[in-house]
Amino acid sequence: MRILITGHQGYIGPVMVRAFKRAGHFVAGLDIGYFRDCLTTPLDVLPDQEITRDIRQISAEDLRGFDCIVHLAALSNDPMGELAPELTLQINYEASVRTAQLAKSAGVRRFIFASSCSLYGAASGDEPLTEAAPFNPVSVYAISKVKSELALRELADDSFTPVYLRNATAFGVSPRMRFDLLLNNLMAWARTAGNIRVTSDGTPWRPLVHIEDIAAAALCSAEAPAGTVHNQAFNIGRNDCNFRIRDIAQAVAREVPEARLDITGETAGDLRSYRVNFDKASNHLPGFSPSWSIERGCRELCDWFNCRHETADSFQSRRYIRLKQLKHLVAERQLTATLRWMDDEESTTNDRWPASTAPANADARV
Ligand SMILES: NC(=O)c1ccc[n+]([C@@H]2O[C@H](COP(=O)([O-])OP(=O)(O)OC[C@H]3O[C@@H](n4cnc5c(N)ncnc54)[C@H](O)[C@@H]3O)[C@@H](O)[C@H]2O)c1
């Protein structure tokens, strides 16, 4: 198949490219390039074609000839959403839906959307949430995923199969690491500062999933007979990977026993807490069998740190924290405040970076 992966120069993207290439597909990547310089290890597998493009500016011609699009491109966490809510909606929602509309008009038959379990938000009740649970988003980022799913549903018909992969919070080693993600962040604290710093009170529930299992889910969704995935949402993760944050911290402590566990409670404002039922993907997404436990993920991350010289400062730098990199590019006047490259003819230099109402430590909030 001919596959287009948007957002292929991010954290999940290189692992996604590798999974599709190893399965024998032709893979093109399309990305605006916000994090292209944030590589930490060389790419082991390259896409067959690379398109540098803002998804807000693509045309049907960019998408013609592909059988399937895996749509990862987005502003990818809550802190970015809080700083620039309108841009999060513009890129994650409006441009995603437009991309799908253009794809459909160009004859692309399948559109795999990287959604998120965060659309369940502040969940009540004791039962883990199935795909039928109500949406309860508590951030602009999560709202952008809900609005996208609802709009994409309207495009589903005999010629166009959207699939919604509601990924849990990711962990794992990528050529473009992120340390603004929960498990990666806790391991980074443990390995660089010798303490495991939980900034909430540790009680919220959070399901986790390895990035290779996310890539496997997208690959299964692309290869499945259309009838098995048509217009379907799948929670992507494992039932035994629903944890309270303090349990995740304890898993890190077991891997790094010399580190001190420190529960600070300073980010009580993060309302997310959800336990998720992952049966549907395991039972109905053909071939999908997520294989990564967090213990294995902790060992993988430890091995990564064993081969590098990271410090508490370096892991919190713009190389690894998405919002810091965007702020840097804007401060350096490489990006406008609407996150378009300065030399892009559609950019206007009058764009102002929105004033932040977020707390000073919000860039790295996990
Ligand atoms: N990482 C997670 O824990 C997680 C969990 C659930 C869902 N997701 C979703 O998976 C996707 C990928 O996440 P990630 O962790 O790799 O994020 P990331 O921030 O590392 O990568 C996102 C990529 O999208 C690109 N991008 C952003 N805006 C763009 C635009 N206007 N035009 C073209 N490219 C653009 C960026 O340059 C970047 O390469 C996102 O949609 C995210 O919401 C991620």
The ligand as an SDF file (V2000), in Angstrom:
LIG
                    3D

 44 48  0  0  0  0  0  0  0  0999 V2000
    2.3620   11.0500   22.7230 N   0  0  0  0  0  0  0  0  0  0  0  0
    1.2350   10.6720   23.3240 C   0  0  0  0  0  0  0  0  0  0  0  0
    1.2040   10.3260   24.5160 O   0  0  0  0  0  0  0  0  0  0  0  0
   -0.0550   10.6410   22.5490 C   0  0  0  0  0  0  0  0  0  0  0  0
   -1.1620   10.0570   23.1420 C   0  0  0  0  0  0  0  0  0  0  0  0
   -2.3680   10.0600   22.4620 C   0  0  0  0  0  0  0  0  0  0  0  0
   -2.4290   10.6400   21.2050 C   0  0  0  0  0  0  0  0  0  0  0  0
   -1.3280   11.2070   20.6510 N   0  0  0  0  0  0  0  0  0  0  0  0
   -1.4330   11.8320   19.3390 C   0  0  0  0  0  0  0  0  0  0  0  0
   -0.4760   11.2500   18.4650 O   0  0  0  0  0  0  0  0  0  0  0  0
   -0.0130   12.2290   17.5350 C   0  0  0  0  0  0  0  0  0  0  0  0
    1.5090   12.2890   17.5350 C   0  0  0  0  0  0  0  0  0  0  0  0
    1.9600   12.5580   18.8660 O   0  0  0  0  0  0  0  0  0  0  0  0
    3.5260   12.7720   19.1770 P   0  0  0  0  0  0  0  0  0  0  0  0
    3.7190   12.4320   20.5990 O   0  0  0  0  0  0  0  0  0  0  0  0
    4.3560   12.1330   18.1470 O   0  0  0  0  0  0  0  0  0  0  0  0
    3.6010   14.3670   19.0200 O   0  0  0  0  0  0  0  0  0  0  0  0
    4.8160   15.2900   18.5350 P   0  0  0  0  0  0  0  0  0  0  0  0
    4.5230   16.6560   19.0370 O   0  0  0  0  0  0  0  0  0  0  0  0
    6.1060   14.6840   18.9000 O   0  0  0  0  0  0  0  0  0  0  0  0
    4.6850   15.2400   16.9360 O   0  0  0  0  0  0  0  0  0  0  0  0
    3.6810   15.9390   16.2560 C   0  0  0  0  0  0  0  0  0  0  0  0
    4.2220   16.2430   14.8560 C   0  0  0  0  0  0  0  0  0  0  0  0
    3.2090   16.9800   14.1570 O   0  0  0  0  0  0  0  0  0  0  0  0
    3.8530   18.0060   13.4160 C   0  0  0  0  0  0  0  0  0  0  0  0
    2.9220   19.1140   13.2030 N   0  0  0  0  0  0  0  0  0  0  0  0
    2.3470   19.8980   14.1360 C   0  0  0  0  0  0  0  0  0  0  0  0
    1.6030   20.8480   13.5350 N   0  0  0  0  0  0  0  0  0  0  0  0
    1.7180   20.6530   12.1950 C   0  0  0  0  0  0  0  0  0  0  0  0
    1.1960   21.3100   11.0540 C   0  0  0  0  0  0  0  0  0  0  0  0
    0.4230   22.4110   11.1680 N   0  0  0  0  0  0  0  0  0  0  0  0
    1.4900   20.8260    9.8300 N   0  0  0  0  0  0  0  0  0  0  0  0
    2.2920   19.7160    9.6940 C   0  0  0  0  0  0  0  0  0  0  0  0
    2.8420   19.0790   10.7400 N   0  0  0  0  0  0  0  0  0  0  0  0
    2.5490   19.5350   11.9780 C   0  0  0  0  0  0  0  0  0  0  0  0
    5.0380   18.4340   14.2920 C   0  0  0  0  0  0  0  0  0  0  0  0
    6.0400   19.0940   13.5390 O   0  0  0  0  0  0  0  0  0  0  0  0
    5.4830   17.0910   14.8610 C   0  0  0  0  0  0  0  0  0  0  0  0
    6.4850   16.5040   14.0620 O   0  0  0  0  0  0  0  0  0  0  0  0
   -0.6920   13.5310   17.9250 C   0  0  0  0  0  0  0  0  0  0  0  0
   -1.8420   13.7030   17.1430 O   0  0  0  0  0  0  0  0  0  0  0  0
   -1.0860   13.3040   19.3640 C   0  0  0  0  0  0  0  0  0  0  0  0
   -2.1940   14.0910   19.7270 O   0  0  0  0  0  0  0  0  0  0  0  0
   -0.1360   11.2100   21.2840 C   0  0  0  0  0  0  0  0  0  0  0  0
  1  2  1  0
  2  3  2  0
  2  4  1  0
  4  5  1  0
  4 44  2  0
  5  6  2  0
  6  7  1  0
  7  8  2  0
  8  9  1  0
  8 44  1  0
  9 10  1  0
  9 42  1  0
 10 11  1  0
 11 12  1  0
 11 40  1  0
 12 13  1  0
 13 14  1  0
 14 15  2  0
 14 16  1  0
 14 17  1  0
 17 18  1  0
 18 19  2  0
 18 20  1  0
 18 21  1  0
 21 22  1  0
 22 23  1  0
 23 24  1  0
 23 38  1  0
 24 25  1  0
 25 26  1  0
 25 36  1  0
 26 27  1  0
 26 35  1  0
 27 28  2  0
 28 29  1  0
 29 30  1  0
 29 35  2  0
 30 31  1  0
 30 32  2  0
 32 33  1  0
 33 34  2  0
 34 35  1  0
 36 37  1  0
 36 38  1  0
 38 39  1  0
 40 41  1  0
 40 42  1  0
 42 43  1  0
M  CHG  2   8   1  16  -1
M  END
$$$$
